[in-house]
Structures are given as C-alpha cells and as structure tokens.
C-alpha cells in the first residue's frame, strides 16, 4: 500500500521505492515473506511511525 492506494500483490523480486514521507504498508498472509529494506533517513525510531493493523 502506498499513500491512499489500495493494497496490491507484487511478484517476487519486485523493487519498490517510496519517496520521503510517503505513507506505506505491507500485509502478509500464509505465504512466507522475505523482505529487505534500506533506510537512508537517519534514526529509524525517531522518524517512523508503526501502526498496528486494525
């Protein structure tokens, strides 16, 4: 999910880029997920907001 867009499935190996301050999220299901991310904005805990799913 990016911004106000709905959640969409992405094929294996898809590279996803989010510009600064772009709200984004991911959902997982019974299929295993392996994700790699790179944070280039300084202290992750100071700038990220993690919201539990509703």
Backbone as numpy.savetxt, mean C-alpha at the origin, in Angstrom:
# Nx Ny Nz CAx CAy CAz Cx Cy Cz
-5.51 -0.19 -3.33 -6.37 0.97 -3.33 -5.46 2.20 -3.33
-5.77 3.13 -4.18 -5.03 4.39 -4.24 -6.02 5.54 -4.19
-5.79 6.50 -3.32 -6.69 7.65 -3.24 -8.12 7.21 -3.01
-9.02 7.63 -3.87 -10.44 7.27 -3.76 -10.82 6.12 -4.69
-9.83 5.52 -5.35 -10.12 4.42 -6.27 -10.47 3.16 -5.48
-11.26 2.26 -6.08 -11.58 1.00 -5.39 -10.37 0.07 -5.37
-10.45 -0.95 -4.52 -9.42 -1.99 -4.49 -9.46 -2.75 -5.81
-8.29 -3.07 -6.37 -8.19 -3.87 -7.59 -7.09 -4.91 -7.40
-7.24 -6.04 -8.07 -6.20 -7.08 -8.04 -5.09 -6.71 -8.99
-3.87 -7.03 -8.61 -2.70 -6.77 -9.44 -1.99 -8.09 -9.72
-1.50 -8.29 -10.93 -0.77 -9.53 -11.24 0.56 -9.60 -10.49
1.05 -10.80 -10.29 2.35 -11.02 -9.66 3.41 -10.23 -10.39
4.28 -9.58 -9.64 5.39 -8.83 -10.23 5.06 -7.39 -10.57
3.84 -6.95 -10.31 3.45 -5.58 -10.62 4.18 -4.60 -9.71
4.75 -3.56 -10.29 5.39 -2.49 -9.52 4.35 -1.39 -9.36
4.17 -0.93 -8.14 3.18 0.11 -7.86 3.90 1.28 -7.20
3.72 2.46 -7.73 4.34 3.67 -7.18 3.24 4.58 -6.65
3.43 5.07 -5.44 2.51 6.04 -4.85 3.29 7.33 -4.63
2.83 8.45 -5.21 3.52 9.71 -4.95 3.34 10.12 -3.48
4.11 11.08 -3.06 4.04 11.56 -1.68 2.62 11.94 -1.31
2.24 11.58 -0.11 0.94 11.90 0.49 -0.25 11.25 -0.19
-0.02 10.26 -1.07 -1.11 9.54 -1.72 -1.63 8.48 -0.75
-2.89 8.59 -0.28 -3.43 7.52 0.56 -3.48 6.22 -0.23
-3.11 5.12 0.39 -3.13 3.83 -0.29 -3.26 2.71 0.74
-3.71 1.56 0.28 -3.90 0.41 1.16 -3.87 -0.86 0.33
-3.74 -2.00 1.02 -3.84 -3.29 0.33 -4.63 -4.26 1.19
-5.28 -5.18 0.52 -6.02 -6.24 1.19 -5.43 -7.56 0.77
-5.45 -8.50 1.68 -5.02 -9.85 1.34 -6.17 -10.82 1.59
-6.05 -11.99 1.03 -7.08 -13.01 1.23 -6.36 -14.31 1.60
-6.91 -15.42 1.18 -6.29 -16.71 1.52 -5.03 -16.98 0.69
-4.82 -16.23 -0.38 -3.63 -16.39 -1.20 -2.45 -15.70 -0.51
-1.31 -16.38 -0.36 -0.16 -15.75 0.30 0.29 -14.49 -0.43
0.81 -13.55 0.32 1.30 -12.29 -0.24 2.76 -12.11 0.15
3.59 -11.75 -0.82 4.95 -11.34 -0.52 5.11 -9.95 -1.11
5.42 -9.00 -0.28 5.52 -7.62 -0.73 6.86 -7.04 -0.30
7.39 -6.17 -1.12 8.62 -5.45 -0.82 8.28 -3.98 -0.99
8.64 -3.17 -0.02 8.38 -1.75 -0.18 9.63 -0.95 0.13
9.68 0.25 -0.41 10.80 1.14 -0.14 10.20 2.47 0.32
10.65 2.92 1.48 10.19 4.18 2.04 11.34 5.17 1.93
11.10 6.30 1.27 12.16 7.28 1.10 11.80 8.62 1.72
10.97 8.63 2.75 10.50 9.89 3.29 10.94 10.18 4.71
12.02 9.60 5.17 12.43 9.84 6.55 11.84 8.81 7.49
11.52 9.22 8.71 11.03 8.33 9.75 9.62 7.83 9.42
9.49 6.55 9.12 8.21 5.95 8.74 7.17 6.14 9.84
7.55 5.96 11.09 6.57 6.05 12.18 6.08 7.48 12.39
6.85 8.45 12.00 6.46 9.85 12.19 5.53 10.34 11.07
5.56 9.69 9.91 4.82 10.22 8.77 3.71 9.31 8.27
3.64 8.09 8.74 2.63 7.14 8.25 1.48 7.06 9.24
0.30 6.82 8.72 -0.86 6.57 9.55 -1.39 5.20 9.18
-1.40 4.29 10.12 -1.88 2.94 9.85 -3.27 2.82 10.46
-4.25 2.51 9.62 -5.64 2.42 10.04 -6.10 0.98 9.95
-6.65 0.48 11.03 -7.16 -0.90 11.03 -8.38 -1.01 10.13
-8.54 -2.15 9.44 -9.70 -2.31 8.57 -11.00 -2.29 9.37
-12.04 -1.82 8.72 -13.34 -1.76 9.41 -14.18 -2.97 9.13
